[in-house]
Amino acid sequence: MGIKALRGDNSKLVLQQIFNNENISRAQISKNLNLNKATVSSIFNELEEQRLVEKHGEGDSTKIGGRKPIMLNINRDYGYTIALDMGYDYLDVMLNYFNGKMISYNRYQLKVNDLTNVLSVIREKIDFSDKKETLHGLLGIGISVHGVVDNNYEITYLPFLDLQGMSVIEELKKMVDVPISIENEANLAAIFERDFGDKVIDNLITISIHKGIGAGLIIDGELYRGWSGEAGEIGRMLIHSENEVAGSTYRIEDVCSQDAIINKLKIALKKEIELDDVQKLYYQNNVIVKKEINYFVHLITEVVHNVNVEFNPEIIYLNSPLIEKIPIIIDQIKAELKVVSSKKVTVKLSSNVELSTLLGAMSAITHRVLDMGKIKIKF
């Protein structure tokens, strides 16, 4: 990528301004960065020469008149990225233009939960040589996994997919020579919350509630991974479960993850059910379902409270298809938090439960391709 040959941080800061402010003028960039206009114009010319950015029409004149400013944008067609979510029994694939706009999204069910099958699906469904009518074609691949990734970006724990002794990154590099990043899905959900939307939030936590429970931690604007990449593995916290003998402890994700709730309801209702059935029965005031959801609310409230006390984030996002189906759960959690927490806790449902990990993976690989370091771009 040509960005490395530019003028260090100033070039990256100008590029950040154009990413973060659609239709911005050179004068406004100069004001925002406290750089002189000649420097900004020179840097823009270099970025434009590499086709990273483009001019996009004229803006409005100032109140005193004068020449209308030329507005600047990221060049969508510079290239594209691929984001992969290697799920429990599926592979999600998203393609995005350089500016983050989605090209396509598809989910492919896995016949066998092992890496050989995942790689077979990738070979069959993705044409890495297709440039998608962009200048440079594929720029990089971001991967989401539902397990632990260490600080060398190797998977150390992946309970739902058999790696068969292979490295995901090494196998993909046999197919295509582009930068590849790999990260835990909860961490990527947290990156999504940081990098999408208008508001800058440098301290946030995303609690991901799916087959298991995990947390992604953004501290002072940076993803916190811990000493070995296991920070945020809150699903392994131990609790005493109700109706059990004294001394019995369980991992919290074994009791109140989405799968745990559904499995307990299958037993209690004596029939096979899925998430949509839980939603339907809840709104039909089914006593068994209501009781189980109330227990879920109680436990998740405890998790939110404990995480808030430990890290003191500005906001905690819940990434949960169950809560998305029954959004009143958020209000119930907030009500319980008022009882157990002495300070206000801001809790919200993620704005994009379905695609947040993929979009987080897209952002992560885009930052890596551009070598942005701690300079954050927003989409």
N, C-alpha and C positions, 0 to 999 in steps of 0.2 A: 504493500500500500504506500502510495506517494506521501501520505501525511508525515511519515517518519523523516522525510527529506526537507520538510518545511521548517519554519523558524521556531521550533520548540513549542513551549507552552502558549505563546501568543497566537500562533496559528491554530492550536487546538482550542483556545478560548474563543477565537473568532468563529471557528466551526461550531463550537458549542452554542454560541449565540444564534447562529442560523438554524441549528437543530431545534433549539428550545423556543424560538420565536418565529413562527411562520410569517412570512412577508415582513421582513425587517430591513431597514435601510442601513447603509454604511455609517451615516451620521448617528443613528441610534446605537449602533454597535460601539462606535467611538465613545459615546457618552456613557454607555453601560460599563465599558471596560477601562475607561479613563486612559484611552490610547489616542494619539493624534490621528486625524483623519487620513493623512498620507500613509501612515503605517497600516491602518485598516484597509485602505484601498489597495495597497501593495499586496497584502496577505490575501485579500479577496481575489485579486487577479491570479495569484498562484493557485488558489483553490479552484477557481473557474477553469484555469488551463488544464488542470487534472480532471475536470468534469465532476468534481465532488459537489459543486454548488452551481446555481444558475440564476440569471436575472429573471424576474417574474413581474413584468409590468411596472406601472408607476403608482406611487402613493399620492396622498393629498399634499398640496402646498401648505406652507405655514400660514398663519393669520396675516402676515405682512407680505405674502405673495412669494415670488421667486420660483426657481425651477423645481418641478416636482421630483421627489426622490425616486431613484430606482429601487424596487423592492427585491429582496434576495431570498432564495429558497434552497433547500437541499435538493440535489438532482436525484429524483426517485430512481432513474434508470441507470445510475452508476453501476449497480449490481444487485444481487439479492442474497438472502441468507435462508438456511433451512433450520427449523427447530424440530426436534424429535422428543416425544415423551414416551419412554419405554415403561408402559403401565403393567398392571397385574396380568391382563390377558389381552392386551391391545398395544398397538403402536399408533400414536398420533403424529401426524406430519403437517407442519405449517411452513409455507413459503412466504417471505416478506420482502418487499422492495427495500432499497437502502434507507429510505426515510421511515421505514416501519410499517407502511401500509401493506395489508394482507393481499397476497396473490391467490393463495388457496389454502384450504384446510381439509384434511381427510383423516378418518379413523379406520384402521385395519385390525380386525380381530385376529388373534394368534391361535393357530391350531395346537401348537405346543409351546409351553412357557420356557423356552430356552433361547440362548443367543443365536444359535444356528438358524432357528426359524425367523427371528427378528432380522437377521442379515439377509435371509432369503426374500423377505417381504421388501426390504429396502432395495435390493437389486431389481426386483420385479416392478416396483412402483415408482422409483425415483430415477430419472435420467439426469445424472450429474453433468452431462455435456450440454444440456439444454440451457442456453443463455437467457431464456425468457425475454428476448428482445432488449436485453440490457447491454451496457458497454463491456463489462468485465465478467458477466455471468455469476456463478456461485462464488461468494466471498468467504463463507465460513459456515460451520455447523455447530449449533448449540444443542446439548442433550440434557434432558431431565430424566433422573432415575429416582425410584422410590426406595432409597436406601442411603447408606453412608458413603460419602466421597471424602477421601483424606486430602491433606493439603498439598499432596503431589498429584491430585486429581485422578487417583486410582480408586475404583470401587472396592471398599473393604467389607461391605455388608449389603446384600441384596436378597431379601427373603423370598420374593415372589417370582424371580427369574433366574434360571440356572445359567451362569456364565460359561460353564463347561471349561473352565481354566483359561479362557481367552480374555484379551483386553478389548473393550469396546472401541477405544480410540485407535488402537493398532489395526484392528480389523477394518475400520472405516478408512483409515489411511491407505489401505491396500486398494480401495475403490476410487479415492479422490484425494488430491494433494491440496488441501486448504486447511486453515486453522480450525481446530475443533476444541470446544469447551464442554465440560461435563459437570453437572451440579445436582445436588439434592433438590427434589421438587418443592419442598417447603421453602428452601432458601430462594429458589427462583420465583416463587409466589411473593416473597418479600421484596425481591428486586422489582417485580412488576409494580407493586404498590409505590415503591420509591420513584420509579422512572416514568410512570404514566399519570396523567392528570396535571392540572395547573399548579397545585400547591406543592411547595417544597417541604418535605417532611424528612428530617435527618435521623429521627429516632422513632422506630416503629417495630412492631412485631406482627407477623402473620402466623396464626395457628391454623394448620391444615388438618382437617378432620375427614379422612376418607377410610381406606382399609385399616390404616393406622392413624396415629396422631403425631405431628411434628411441628416444630416452630422454626420460622426464619427470622433472624435478628438483624436489623439494621441499626447500628450504633454510630452516631456522629457521621452519618452518611455512608458508612461502609458496611458491607456484609461481614458479620462476626461468625467465624467458623469454629473457633476454639482451637486447642492445641493439636488435635488429630482429626478435625473436621466433624466432630460429633456434637458440637454445640447445637442445642435446639431439639435433641432427641427426647422431648418431654413425654412421649408416649410410654417410655420405660419407667417413668416415676411410679413408685409403689403406693397403693392405697389399700385400706381395709374395705372390702365389699360388704354391703348390707346383706343380712340373712345368712351370714357365714359364721363359722365357729371362731372363737377368739384366736388370734394369731395367724389367721389366713390372710395372705396379702396377694395382690394381683397387680400386674402392670396396668396402668390406667387405660391404655389403648385396647386391652383385652376386655374391658368393661364398658367403655363408652365411645369407642370409635364407631363410625357409621356401620361397618360390617358387624361389630359386636351387638349393636342395637337391633339390627335386622335379624341376626341369628337368634337372639333371645326371643324376639317376637315370633319367629318361625316355630320355636318350641312351645311358647305360651299359647299361640293361636292354632297350633297343630296343623299347619299348612305352609306351603311355599309362598313367600311374598317377596316383593322387590320394593325399591324406594317409592315408586309411584303408588303402590298399595298402601304403604305406611302413610303417605300424604292423604290419601282418600279416606282411610280409616280414622285418621286423626280428626279430620273435619267432619266425620260422621259421629264424632264423640265416642268412639270405641274406648271402653274403660281400660282395657289392657294396654292399648297403644298410648293413651293419655298418660297412664302411670309410668310407662317406660320413658316417654319423652320428658316427663317431669324429673325423673331420675337423671336423665341425660343433661337437662338444664342445670340441675344441682351440681353435678360433677364438673361440667364445663365451666360453670361459674367459679368453682374452686381453682380450676386450672388458670383461668384468666386472672383471678385475684393473686395467685401465687406468682405468676409471671410478671404481673404489674408491680408487685412489691419488690421483686428481685431486680428488675431492669428499669422501671420508671419510664416507659416509653410515652411519647406524645399520643399515640393511638395504637390500638390493637385491632387487627383485621381478622375476621374469622372466614376461612375458606372452606366451605362445607356445602355439598349438594343437599344434605338433609335440611340444613337451616334455610337454604335457598328455596326448598320446596315448602317449608313451614316457617316463613319469616317472622311470625310472632315469637318464635324462640328467642330472637335477639332482644325483644322487649322484655321477655321473662328473665333473661340473663342480666340485663341492665337493672331490673327491679331487685334481683337478688344481690347484685353487687352493691347497691345502695345500703343494704343491710350489713354486709360483711366487710365493706371497704370504708375506711375513714375519709379517703380522698376520692375525688371524681375520677372515674375510669372511662375513657372514651373508647367505645367498642362499636365496630361497624362490620357489616357483611361485605366481603370483597365485591367490587363492582363487576368482576368478570370471573366467576368461579370456574367456568368451563375452560377458559383459555389462558388463565393467568400464568401457569407454569410455562406454557409455550411462549407467551409474550416475554416473560422474564428471561427465558433461554435466548430469544432473539436479541433482547437488549444486551445480555451478557456477551454474546459472541460479537455483536456490533462494537461494543466498547473495546473488546480485545483486538479485533481487526484494525481499529483505528488507533490502538495503543494510547487510549485516553488516560490511563492511570486513574487518578482521583478526580479527574475532570468529568463530571457526570452530564450525560445528555438525556433529554426527555423526549417522549414520543407523543 
